[in-house]
């Protein structure tokens, strides 16, 4: 037998080094996903034996008016979250990419909510949103406006949760943008400046196109995160008032562990999976098309 080449030896070592992680991924991720997919075609309440019902769970979702209400509210939540999170994260990254005194402290302060427990964050924001003694209503009253029942008014509850979710994750996306900005070649910016390009023109025609991969990655991660939002709703509103803050992640939990409709919850999980897959593919396709147009 011929002696293995260096590349074959490295591949063999890589396989054995990765094997524990691959086994863990298969046992704790791939198998549960396959099990949930099979369960989406069954009816099960955790007590008796699962019963095969075919596509009934998916049909029940399609015929359930609450499903479409939850889907609409989830779309509103995700859309507003993306606009606020991506734009604010990019703006902060640009601001913190400058030479400022105490820059490290500022970056740490904006990243602090990411590593803060959501339970503590929910308590803090519940105080801020308190209709009688909250800081936000104190500001509104101070400028002559009427106080708002932020979490108990159907018109304001969902946008309020969007604000909390943006606060929680803004620092993470800011750091991703900051890494992208620091990878932009300074030579191209200097060349554009010598050609007479102003700050906005340099950002629009040099920085932003080079930041495209970071922008796509942040948008995709933020979309997945927004669709999977659960803890904010669970801790602050429990889907109320009048189900105005029931979004798909929280409703999935209710179907699985409140009404014990495991089959319907699994079907809902795969509807969510397909929606995320379609959105991620659309974002990736849009980025590829834009990059071809720029070329």
Residue frames as qw, qx, qy, qz and C-alpha x, y, z in Angstrom:
[[0.000, 0.886, 0.463, 0.000, 0.00, 0.00, 0.00],
 [0.378, 0.544, -0.030, 0.748, 1.19, 3.47, -0.88],
 [0.314, -0.287, -0.485, 0.764, 1.97, 5.87, 1.94],
 [0.059, 0.857, 0.511, -0.036, -0.83, 8.42, 2.58],
 [0.344, 0.545, 0.043, 0.763, -0.07, 11.91, 1.35],
 [0.159, -0.049, -0.444, 0.881, 0.19, 14.86, 3.73],
 [0.414, -0.137, -0.146, -0.888, -3.26, 16.10, 2.67],
 [0.712, -0.225, -0.608, -0.272, -4.80, 12.68, 3.37],
 [0.499, -0.147, -0.654, 0.548, -3.14, 12.54, 6.78],
 [0.058, -0.014, 0.244, -0.968, -4.42, 16.02, 7.64],
 [0.570, -0.184, -0.361, -0.715, -7.93, 15.08, 6.47],
 [0.678, -0.214, -0.702, 0.043, -7.85, 11.95, 8.62],
 [0.321, -0.136, -0.547, 0.761, -6.74, 13.90, 11.69],
 [0.255, -0.092, -0.015, -0.962, -9.37, 16.55, 11.01],
 [0.640, -0.247, -0.564, -0.460, -12.06, 13.87, 10.85],
 [0.617, -0.270, -0.674, 0.303, -11.09, 12.34, 14.20],
 [0.168, -0.068, -0.355, 0.917, -10.81, 15.75, 15.84],
 [0.375, -0.085, -0.143, -0.912, -14.24, 16.77, 14.55],
 [0.438, -0.191, -0.856, -0.199, -15.93, 13.46, 15.29],
 [0.172, -0.360, -0.731, 0.554, -17.00, 14.28, 18.90],
 [0.196, 0.327, 0.098, -0.919, -18.59, 17.55, 17.76],
 [0.414, 0.066, -0.621, -0.662, -20.27, 15.81, 14.80],
 [0.337, -0.255, -0.903, 0.075, -21.67, 13.11, 17.08],
 [0.035, -0.400, -0.537, 0.742, -23.03, 15.74, 19.45],
 [0.286, 0.254, -0.213, -0.899, -24.55, 17.65, 16.56],
 [0.411, -0.051, -0.790, -0.451, -26.19, 14.51, 15.24],
 [0.302, -0.322, -0.859, 0.259, -27.55, 13.28, 18.56],
 [0.096, -0.527, -0.496, 0.684, -28.72, 16.61, 19.96],
 [0.220, 0.469, -0.117, -0.847, -29.68, 18.48, 16.75],
 [0.320, 0.177, -0.711, -0.601, -30.22, 16.27, 13.70],
 [0.196, -0.225, -0.954, 0.022, -32.15, 13.46, 15.43],
 [0.094, 0.497, 0.577, -0.642, -34.51, 15.83, 17.32],
 [0.286, 0.398, -0.239, -0.838, -35.18, 17.68, 14.07],
 [0.325, 0.034, -0.847, -0.419, -36.08, 14.44, 12.31],
 [0.111, -0.335, -0.881, 0.315, -38.22, 13.40, 15.28],
 [0.182, 0.483, 0.297, -0.803, -40.07, 16.74, 15.25],
 [0.326, 0.256, -0.526, -0.743, -40.66, 16.39, 11.52],
 [0.291, -0.153, -0.931, -0.162, -42.23, 12.96, 12.01],
 [0.054, -0.412, -0.714, 0.563, -44.25, 14.26, 14.95],
 [0.221, 0.294, -0.057, -0.928, -45.73, 17.02, 12.77],
 [0.488, 0.003, -0.655, -0.578, -47.74, 14.28, 11.01],
 [0.428, -0.260, -0.850, 0.161, -49.06, 12.86, 14.28],
 [0.438, -0.678, -0.068, -0.586, -51.37, 13.76, 17.12],
 [0.673, -0.105, -0.604, 0.414, -49.86, 13.41, 20.59],
 [0.341, -0.835, -0.040, -0.430, -50.53, 14.92, 24.01],
 [0.095, 0.585, -0.698, 0.402, -47.49, 13.44, 25.82],
 [0.616, -0.244, 0.571, -0.484, -49.71, 10.86, 27.58],
 [0.896, 0.213, 0.352, -0.168, -50.97, 8.27, 25.11],
 [0.641, -0.033, 0.554, 0.530, -49.33, 6.86, 22.02],
 [0.111, 0.444, -0.287, -0.842, -48.77, 9.14, 19.01],
 [0.598, 0.463, 0.646, -0.103, -51.47, 8.72, 16.36],
 [0.307, -0.007, 0.538, 0.785, -50.80, 9.23, 12.64],
 [0.298, 0.728, 0.455, -0.418, -52.98, 12.02, 11.17],
 [0.588, 0.468, 0.404, 0.521, -51.07, 12.85, 7.99],
 [0.255, 0.321, 0.089, 0.908, -51.33, 16.49, 6.93],
 [0.312, -0.759, -0.558, -0.126, -54.12, 17.30, 9.39],
 [0.466, -0.610, -0.199, 0.609, -51.88, 19.43, 11.61],
 [0.253, -0.088, 0.318, 0.909, -50.81, 21.58, 8.66],
 [0.121, -0.512, -0.627, -0.575, -54.43, 21.88, 7.47],
 [0.401, -0.735, -0.505, 0.211, -55.53, 22.86, 10.97],
 [0.370, -0.427, 0.001, 0.825, -52.97, 25.65, 10.94],
 [0.101, 0.146, 0.499, 0.848, -54.13, 26.88, 7.53],
 [0.288, -0.585, -0.622, -0.433, -57.78, 26.95, 8.68],
 [0.461, -0.591, -0.474, 0.462, -57.08, 28.51, 12.09],
 [0.130, 0.919, 0.150, 0.341, -57.76, 32.30, 12.07],
 [0.530, -0.820, 0.157, 0.147, -55.41, 32.70, 15.03],
 [0.780, -0.059, 0.335, 0.526, -52.55, 31.30, 12.95],
 [0.416, 0.625, 0.286, 0.595, -52.93, 34.08, 10.38],
 [0.261, -0.946, -0.045, -0.187, -53.22, 36.70, 13.13],
 [0.718, -0.576, 0.249, 0.301, -50.06, 35.38, 14.77],
 [0.707, 0.219, 0.350, 0.574, -48.29, 35.25, 11.40],
 [0.192, 0.842, 0.198, 0.463, -49.21, 38.88, 10.67],
 [0.444, -0.890, 0.097, -0.050, -48.05, 40.03, 14.09],
 [0.799, -0.297, 0.304, 0.425, -44.82, 38.09, 13.66],
 [0.569, 0.503, 0.294, 0.580, -44.24, 39.73, 10.29],
 [0.073, -0.937, -0.060, -0.335, -44.78, 43.18, 11.83],
 [0.672, -0.702, 0.189, 0.140, -42.46, 42.33, 14.73],
 [0.791, -0.035, 0.328, 0.515, -39.70, 41.02, 12.44],
 [0.421, 0.692, 0.252, 0.530, -39.98, 43.93, 9.97],
 [0.214, -0.943, 0.032, -0.253, -39.84, 46.63, 12.65],
 [0.769, -0.545, 0.238, 0.234, -37.07, 44.80, 14.49],
 [0.758, 0.200, 0.285, 0.551, -34.92, 44.56, 11.36],
 [0.232, 0.834, 0.135, 0.482, -35.33, 48.23, 10.47],
 [0.391, -0.891, 0.141, -0.181, -34.41, 49.43, 13.96],
 [0.832, -0.421, 0.277, 0.230, -31.72, 46.87, 14.76],
 [0.757, 0.273, 0.260, 0.534, -29.78, 46.96, 11.50],
 [0.225, 0.831, 0.084, 0.502, -29.91, 50.75, 11.07],
 [0.454, -0.860, 0.164, -0.162, -29.00, 51.50, 14.70],
 [0.868, -0.295, 0.263, 0.300, -26.27, 48.86, 14.79],
 [0.658, 0.448, 0.191, 0.574, -24.70, 50.25, 11.62],
 [0.003, -0.901, -0.007, -0.433, -24.93, 53.82, 12.90],
 [0.650, -0.731, 0.210, -0.012, -23.35, 52.90, 16.22],
 [0.875, -0.033, 0.241, 0.419, -20.60, 50.92, 14.50],
 [0.458, 0.672, 0.101, 0.573, -19.74, 53.93, 12.33],
 [0.264, -0.898, 0.091, -0.339, -19.72, 56.22, 15.39],
 [0.740, -0.594, 0.312, 0.038, -17.57, 53.84, 17.44],
 [0.861, 0.253, 0.157, 0.411, -15.15, 53.29, 14.56],
 [0.204, 0.884, -0.114, 0.406, -13.74, 56.77, 15.19],
 [0.533, 0.110, -0.520, 0.658, -10.89, 57.75, 17.47],
 [0.420, -0.726, -0.136, -0.527, -12.71, 58.73, 20.64],
 [0.017, -0.422, 0.705, -0.570, -11.65, 59.00, 24.25],
 [0.497, -0.065, 0.695, -0.516, -12.97, 56.10, 26.32],
 [0.589, 0.242, -0.511, -0.577, -13.83, 54.13, 23.18],
 [0.333, 0.059, -0.937, 0.083, -13.37, 50.76, 24.90],
 [0.141, 0.207, 0.701, -0.668, -15.79, 51.71, 27.66],
 [0.518, 0.310, -0.043, -0.796, -18.39, 52.87, 25.13],
 [0.547, 0.195, -0.732, -0.357, -18.16, 49.62, 23.18],
 [0.196, -0.051, -0.922, 0.331, -18.44, 47.60, 26.39],
 [0.296, 0.229, 0.460, -0.805, -21.45, 49.64, 27.51],
 [0.616, 0.279, -0.251, -0.692, -23.32, 49.01, 24.27],
 [0.537, 0.155, -0.817, -0.141, -22.44, 45.32, 24.40],
 [0.152, -0.170, 0.763, -0.605, -23.49, 44.91, 28.04],
 [0.713, 0.077, 0.206, -0.666, -27.19, 44.10, 27.31],
 [0.712, 0.300, -0.582, -0.254, -26.13, 41.14, 25.15],
 [0.467, 0.122, -0.816, 0.316, -24.61, 39.38, 28.17],
 [0.311, -0.154, 0.469, -0.812, -27.29, 40.60, 30.61],
 [0.133, 0.255, 0.951, -0.115, -29.93, 38.10, 31.72],
 [0.180, -0.373, -0.532, -0.739, -33.23, 38.65, 29.93],
 [0.436, -0.628, -0.635, 0.112, -34.99, 38.24, 33.28],
 [0.348, -0.492, -0.189, 0.776, -33.12, 41.26, 34.65],
 [0.068, 0.026, 0.396, 0.915, -33.74, 43.13, 31.40],
 [0.262, -0.524, -0.698, -0.410, -37.47, 42.38, 31.56],
 [0.399, -0.663, -0.491, 0.400, -37.67, 43.72, 35.12],
 [0.275, -0.316, 0.067, 0.906, -35.80, 46.88, 34.10],
 [0.076, -0.150, -0.519, -0.838, -38.02, 47.53, 31.09],
 [0.309, -0.607, -0.725, -0.100, -41.18, 46.76, 33.06],
 [0.312, -0.616, -0.308, 0.655, -40.19, 49.61, 35.38],
 [0.126, -0.178, 0.312, 0.924, -39.49, 51.90, 32.42],
 [0.214, -0.267, -0.671, -0.658, -42.85, 51.02, 30.81],
 [0.115, -0.433, -0.778, 0.440, -44.85, 51.25, 34.06],
 [0.059, 0.677, 0.513, 0.524, -47.99, 53.29, 33.20],
 [0.361, -0.896, -0.250, -0.057, -48.00, 55.26, 36.47],
 [0.485, -0.811, 0.229, 0.232, -44.42, 55.54, 37.70],
 [0.844, 0.171, 0.278, 0.425, -42.33, 54.57, 34.67],
 [0.348, -0.475, 0.199, 0.783, -39.48, 56.73, 33.43],
 [0.216, 0.226, 0.640, 0.702, -40.84, 56.83, 29.88],
 [0.117, -0.769, -0.585, -0.231, -44.22, 58.20, 30.90],
 [0.385, -0.728, -0.168, 0.542, -42.48, 60.67, 33.21],
 [0.299, -0.180, 0.395, 0.850, -40.69, 62.07, 30.15],
 [0.026, 0.482, 0.682, 0.549, -43.95, 62.22, 28.17],
 [0.273, -0.822, -0.486, 0.115, -45.73, 63.98, 31.00],
 [0.424, -0.549, 0.013, 0.720, -42.84, 66.40, 31.34],
 [0.137, -0.084, 0.459, 0.874, -43.23, 67.57, 27.74],
 [0.426, 0.210, 0.135, -0.869, -47.00, 67.86, 27.99],
 [0.525, 0.077, -0.704, -0.472, -48.10, 64.54, 26.47],
 [0.821, -0.306, 0.102, -0.470, -50.50, 62.00, 27.92],
 [0.354, -0.420, 0.835, -0.041, -49.03, 58.85, 29.50],
 [0.684, 0.247, -0.541, -0.422, -49.23, 55.60, 27.52],
 [0.823, -0.271, 0.445, -0.228, -50.08, 52.12, 28.79],
 [0.200, 0.614, -0.691, -0.325, -47.15, 50.60, 26.97],
 [0.058, 0.169, -0.983, -0.046, -47.59, 46.91, 27.77],
 [0.260, 0.358, 0.823, -0.357, -51.34, 46.83, 28.40],
 [0.463, 0.633, 0.044, -0.619, -52.48, 48.69, 25.28],
 [0.823, 0.263, 0.485, 0.133, -52.90, 46.52, 22.18],
 [0.495, 0.863, 0.004, 0.101, -51.59, 49.32, 19.94],
 [0.032, 0.871, -0.457, 0.178, -48.32, 49.80, 21.82],
 [0.817, -0.419, 0.392, -0.058, -47.50, 46.42, 23.37],
 [0.909, 0.246, 0.205, 0.268, -45.87, 44.80, 20.33],
 [0.412, 0.788, -0.165, 0.426, -43.75, 47.85, 19.35],
 [0.428, -0.787, 0.366, -0.253, -42.65, 48.06, 23.01],
 [0.904, -0.212, 0.358, 0.098, -41.41, 44.47, 22.85],
 [0.735, 0.579, 0.031, 0.352, -39.55, 45.30, 19.64],
 [0.014, 0.885, -0.296, 0.359, -37.72, 48.08, 21.49],
 [0.696, -0.562, 0.431, -0.115, -36.71, 45.67, 24.27],
 [0.931, 0.138, 0.276, 0.197, -35.49, 43.08, 21.76],
 [0.514, 0.762, -0.100, 0.381, -33.45, 45.69, 19.88],
 [0.286, -0.835, 0.377, -0.281, -31.90, 46.89, 23.16],
 [0.861, -0.341, 0.377, -0.018, -30.96, 43.32, 24.05],
 [0.858, 0.147, 0.372, 0.324, -29.20, 42.41, 20.79],
 [0.330, 0.943, -0.031, 0.008, -28.00, 45.73, 19.40],
 [0.302, -0.794, 0.508, 0.143, -24.47, 45.41, 20.78],
 [0.729, -0.063, 0.646, 0.216, -23.86, 42.06, 19.07],
 [0.611, 0.656, 0.378, 0.234, -24.81, 43.31, 15.62],
 [0.018, 0.985, -0.163, -0.048, -22.86, 46.51, 16.25],
 [0.507, -0.576, 0.594, 0.242, -19.69, 44.48, 16.83],
 [0.712, 0.265, 0.591, 0.271, -20.24, 42.52, 13.62],
 [0.389, 0.890, 0.175, 0.162, -20.56, 45.75, 11.66],
 [0.252, -0.904, 0.325, 0.119, -17.55, 47.18, 13.48],
 [0.671, -0.251, 0.618, 0.323, -15.45, 44.19, 12.38],
 [0.607, 0.571, 0.474, 0.286, -16.63, 44.74, 8.79],
 [0.124, 0.991, 0.008, 0.042, -15.80, 48.45, 8.92],
 [0.411, -0.757, 0.464, 0.207, -12.31, 47.79, 10.22],
 [0.703, 0.018, 0.624, 0.340, -11.70, 45.40, 7.32],
 [0.482, 0.850, 0.210, 0.028, -12.43, 48.13, 4.73],
 [0.707, 0.096, 0.057, 0.698, -9.09, 49.03, 3.05],
 [0.166, -0.802, -0.157, 0.551, -8.08, 52.53, 4.13],
 [0.309, -0.202, 0.499, 0.784, -6.28, 53.02, 0.82],
 [0.099, 0.501, 0.721, 0.469, -9.56, 53.01, -1.11],
 [0.180, -0.864, -0.432, 0.184, -11.08, 55.57, 1.27],
 [0.330, -0.626, 0.158, 0.689, -8.02, 57.80, 0.93],
 [0.266, 0.074, 0.639, 0.718, -8.11, 57.50, -2.87],
 [0.002, -0.713, -0.655, -0.251, -11.79, 58.48, -2.92],
 [0.275, -0.838, -0.223, 0.415, -11.04, 61.42, -0.64],
 [0.338, -0.383, 0.373, 0.774, -8.25, 62.61, -2.96],
 [0.155, 0.326, 0.710, 0.605, -10.72, 62.42, -5.85],
 [0.185, -0.200, -0.005, -0.962, -12.95, 64.87, -4.02],
 [0.530, -0.412, -0.693, -0.263, -15.51, 62.48, -2.53],
 [0.340, -0.552, 0.293, -0.702, -17.16, 63.73, 0.65],
 [0.271, -0.222, 0.844, -0.405, -17.90, 61.67, 3.74],
 [0.734, 0.254, 0.402, -0.485, -21.33, 60.55, 2.49],
 [0.702, 0.569, -0.334, -0.269, -20.01, 59.71, -0.99],
 [0.170, 0.472, -0.854, 0.141, -17.16, 57.66, 0.50],
 [0.456, -0.037, 0.770, -0.444, -19.64, 55.78, 2.65],
 [0.745, 0.408, 0.208, -0.485, -22.16, 55.28, -0.17],
 [0.736, 0.595, -0.279, -0.165, -19.76, 54.24, -2.94],
 [0.365, 0.512, -0.743, 0.229, -16.84, 52.66, -1.04],
 [0.216, -0.258, 0.783, -0.524, -17.71, 51.57, 2.49],
 [0.727, 0.097, 0.334, -0.592, -21.25, 50.30, 1.96],
 [0.822, 0.368, -0.357, -0.248, -20.47, 48.01, -1.05],
 [0.393, 0.397, -0.780, 0.282, -17.48, 46.53, 0.82],
 [0.313, -0.166, 0.677, -0.645, -19.69, 46.09, 3.87],
 [0.691, 0.050, -0.366, -0.621, -22.17, 44.02, 1.83],
 [0.611, -0.004, -0.790, 0.054, -21.19, 40.58, 3.23],
 [0.117, -0.051, -0.678, 0.724, -21.42, 41.89, 6.80],
 [0.439, 0.044, 0.064, -0.895, -24.77, 43.50, 6.04],
 [0.710, 0.003, -0.564, -0.421, -26.17, 40.24, 4.65],
 [0.491, -0.024, -0.810, 0.319, -24.88, 38.22, 7.59],
 [0.061, 0.055, 0.520, -0.850, -26.24, 40.66, 10.21],
 [0.561, 0.034, -0.134, -0.817, -29.62, 40.83, 8.44],
 [0.692, -0.014, -0.687, -0.223, -29.91, 37.05, 8.22],
 [0.364, -0.061, -0.772, 0.518, -28.93, 36.54, 11.86],
 [0.209, 0.056, 0.334, -0.917, -31.30, 39.31, 12.99],
 [0.634, -0.014, -0.378, -0.675, -34.16, 37.80, 10.96],
 [0.632, -0.080, -0.770, 0.048, -33.66, 34.36, 12.52],
 [0.202, -0.057, -0.639, 0.740, -33.36, 35.91, 15.99],
 [0.367, 0.000, 0.090, -0.926, -36.55, 37.94, 15.55],
 [0.700, -0.063, -0.524, -0.481, -38.57, 34.95, 14.35],
 [0.640, -0.103, -0.727, 0.227, -37.35, 32.91, 17.31],
 [0.104, -0.379, 0.374, -0.840, -38.18, 35.57, 19.94],
 [0.601, -0.404, -0.678, -0.125, -39.77, 33.93, 22.94],
 [0.484, -0.286, -0.559, 0.609, -38.32, 35.07, 26.26],
 [0.003, -0.061, 0.057, -0.997, -39.26, 38.74, 25.83],
 [0.532, -0.294, -0.406, -0.683, -42.92, 37.86, 25.24],
 [0.679, -0.300, -0.665, 0.080, -42.98, 35.19, 27.95],
 [0.443, -0.206, -0.478, 0.730, -41.48, 37.45, 30.62],
 [0.021, -0.089, -0.090, 0.992, -43.23, 40.73, 29.83],
 [0.495, 0.069, -0.097, -0.861, -46.70, 40.17, 28.33],
 [0.412, 0.053, 0.900, -0.133, -47.40, 36.42, 28.03],
 [0.194, 0.302, 0.789, 0.499, -48.91, 37.11, 24.61],
 [0.002, 0.811, 0.573, -0.117, -51.39, 39.74, 25.80],
 [0.424, 0.248, 0.562, -0.665, -53.24, 41.97, 25.90],
 [0.741, 0.465, 0.238, -0.423, -55.89, 40.19, 23.82],
 [0.848, 0.101, 0.415, 0.314, -53.14, 38.14, 22.08],
 [0.350, 0.935, -0.040, -0.043, -51.74, 41.31, 20.52],
 [0.032, -0.778, 0.626, 0.042, -48.16, 40.23, 21.33],
 [0.843, -0.064, 0.534, -0.015, -48.56, 36.53, 20.54],
 [0.384, 0.678, -0.524, -0.344, -45.91, 35.84, 17.92],
 [0.854, 0.197, -0.427, -0.220, -45.01, 32.54, 16.36],
 [0.398, 0.316, -0.767, 0.392, -42.28, 31.49, 18.81],
 [0.287, -0.143, 0.607, -0.727, -44.49, 32.06, 21.84],
 [0.790, 0.094, -0.011, -0.606, -47.54, 30.45, 20.20],
 [0.690, 0.270, -0.671, -0.019, -45.45, 27.39, 19.38],
 [0.112, 0.208, -0.784, 0.573, -44.58, 27.12, 23.09],
 [0.542, -0.023, 0.350, -0.764, -48.23, 27.45, 24.07],
 [0.832, 0.179, -0.313, -0.422, -49.30, 24.69, 21.68],
 [0.611, 0.265, -0.726, 0.173, -46.57, 22.37, 22.91],
 [0.357, 0.009, -0.738, 0.572, -46.56, 22.93, 26.67],
 [0.318, 0.012, 0.353, -0.880, -49.87, 24.62, 27.54],
 [0.785, 0.171, 0.031, -0.595, -52.44, 22.79, 25.42],
 [0.539, -0.282, 0.790, 0.080, -50.11, 19.78, 24.79],
 [0.785, 0.576, 0.161, -0.162, -50.72, 19.69, 21.04],
 [0.523, -0.503, 0.518, 0.452, -47.28, 18.36, 20.18],
 [0.575, 0.333, 0.621, 0.416, -48.14, 17.53, 16.57],
 [0.206, 0.922, 0.290, 0.150, -49.51, 20.99, 15.85],
 [0.327, -0.878, 0.232, 0.261, -46.51, 22.60, 17.57],
 [0.606, -0.216, 0.593, 0.485, -44.12, 20.52, 15.44],
 [0.461, 0.618, 0.526, 0.360, -45.99, 21.51, 12.28],
 [0.028, -0.995, -0.089, 0.019, -45.74, 25.14, 13.35],
 [0.515, -0.642, 0.398, 0.405, -42.01, 24.71, 13.93],
 [0.567, 0.082, 0.622, 0.534, -41.54, 23.47, 10.36],
 [0.255, 0.871, 0.371, 0.198, -43.66, 26.30, 8.98],
 [0.263, -0.931, 0.154, 0.202, -41.27, 28.64, 10.82],
 [0.620, -0.320, 0.546, 0.464, -38.29, 26.72, 9.43],
 [0.521, 0.469, 0.562, 0.438, -39.55, 27.04, 5.85],
 [0.066, 0.978, 0.188, 0.057, -40.24, 30.76, 6.30],
 [0.408, -0.791, 0.330, 0.314, -36.71, 31.33, 7.61],
 [0.641, -0.030, 0.606, 0.471, -35.23, 29.24, 4.80],
 [0.408, 0.720, 0.460, 0.322, -37.12, 31.25, 2.17],
 [0.087, -0.995, -0.011, 0.037, -36.17, 34.60, 3.69],
 [0.545, -0.593, 0.445, 0.391, -32.51, 33.63, 4.06],
 [0.609, 0.223, 0.597, 0.473, -32.41, 32.43, 0.45],
 [0.253, 0.884, 0.333, 0.210, -34.05, 35.67, -0.74],
 [0.272, -0.928, 0.171, 0.190, -31.54, 37.79, 1.19],
 [0.607, -0.334, 0.559, 0.455, -28.62, 35.78, -0.18],
 [0.530, 0.497, 0.562, 0.395, -29.99, 36.02, -3.74],
 [0.082, 0.981, 0.168, 0.044, -30.49, 39.78, -3.41],
 [0.414, -0.771, 0.352, 0.331, -26.90, 40.19, -2.21],
 [0.626, -0.021, 0.618, 0.475, -25.55, 38.12, -5.12],
 [0.403, 0.732, 0.465, 0.293, -27.57, 40.13, -7.61],
 [0.100, -0.990, 0.015, 0.093, -26.39, 43.44, -6.16],
 [0.536, -0.563, 0.472, 0.415, -22.77, 42.28, -6.22],
 [0.586, 0.282, 0.604, 0.461, -23.10, 41.31, -9.92],
 [0.218, 0.910, 0.310, 0.167, -24.61, 44.71, -10.73],
 [0.308, -0.896, 0.206, 0.245, -21.73, 46.45, -8.92],
 [0.619, -0.238, 0.571, 0.484, -19.22, 44.40, -10.93]]
